Every structure is written in structure tokens, then in C-alpha cells.
Amino acid sequence: MKVEVPASGPFTAGALHGGVRHIEHDVSFMRGCSIKAISYVGPGSPDGEGANDSNLATFLMSYACDTFNARTMSMSPRGSYVYVLEHAPDRSSDGSGWVTRSFGNG
């Protein structure tokens, strides 16, 4: 898997790698699929939601599926998801320091 998290903007490289770990936990239902890449796109949300929230970050996760299960049957064999994560260590349930604010097809 390719991971791109430049140490720039409001987040440290370590914090951004926590975002990658959070996304990996979030997509654990995708058995039979592989994550091809996770990239940090930038601070904030791509649709401008929460533009003043300095704790938001956008990531792009690309995947490919060879086999499908009940939760992935409606997915395309290849695609991507845009994740908007909030850096909130006090609310993170997986120890990554992040919570998912929204996600959808990219």
C-alpha cells in the first residue's frame, strides 16, 4: 500500500499517519479488497464544510476488490473514498487520535 502524508499544514507527519491507521480500521469490513493508496489531500473538507475547523483533514483512499462479501457487493471492483477526519484524540475510539466526520466515493 502506498501512503502519502507530507509533513505540512496544521498536522504533524505522526498525526497524519494516525489518520491512515484510522482509515485502515474504518474499512476493515472490506474483506477481499486491498487498499492501494491513502493520501493526505489537505486540511479542511473538500466541500468547504467546517472551513474554520482547523482539526479537519481530507484523505483519499483508493482500493481494489477481487472478491466480495455482503457489505461490499454493491461496491465497484476499483474505486476510491474521500474521508474527512477530525483530529480529536479525546474522542478517538481506536487510539489513532482521529474520528470519521464523513466519507464517500471519490
N, C-alpha and C positions, 0 to 999 in steps of 0.2 A: 504494500500500500504506500502510495506517495503522500507525504504530509508537507504542506507548505504553510508555515507560520512565521512570517518575518517579525523580528523584534522591532516593531514600530507602532506608533499610535499610543493609545492610552493603556495598553496591556503589555505585560512582560511576556517573553517567549514562554516562560514556565506556565503562566496563567493561560496562554493560548493553547498550550499542549494539554492543559486540563480540559479545555473546551473540546479538543479532539477526543479525549477519553470519554467525556460525557456523551458525545455523539455515538461513539462505539457502543456504549451501554444502551443508549436510546434505540439503536437499530438491532439489538440482539434478537428480535423476532424474525429477522431476515435470514433464517437458516436456508442454505442452498444458494445464497448470494455472497458476493465478496465486495468489500469496499475497495474501490480502485484508487480514490484520492479524497483527501479532505484538505480544503484550502481556506485560510482566513481571508475573507474578502475585504473586511474593513469594519470600523466602528459604526455603531448605529444599525438601523434597519434599512433595507433597500427601498422600502416603500415610504420612508420618511417617518413612520410611526415611532414615537419616542425619540425624536431627533435630539431632544435636550437631555436624554438619559445617557450619561457617559458610561454606564455599566452594560450597555448593549453591544453585541458584536455579531457580525454576519459571517457564516461559514457556508461553503459549498461542498456537499458530499456526493461523489459520483460512485455508482455501483453497477454491478453486472450479476445477473442471476442465471444459473444453469438449471436449477430445479426450483420448484415452487411448493409452498405449503399453504394451509388455509388462510393465513394472514397475508401472503404475498401473491396469491393467484391473480389479483386484479392489477398487479404492477407490470410495467413494461420490463422486458428482459434486460434492458440497459436504460439508465437514466440518471437523474440527479435530484437532490433535495437541497433547498436553501433552508438553512437553520438560522434563526435569530435566537441567540442565547443571552441570558442575563448573568453577569458575574455577581453572584450573591452567595458567598461562602457560608453565611449563616442559615441559608435555606436549601443548600445543596444536599440532596439525599444520597448521592453516590460518592461523596468525598472529592469530587473534581473541582468544586468551587462554582459550578455553573448550574443553571436551571434552564429548561427549554421555554422560551417565550412563544415561539411559533415555528412551524416548518411546513414545507410544501414543495411540490415539484418545481424544479428549476429550469 
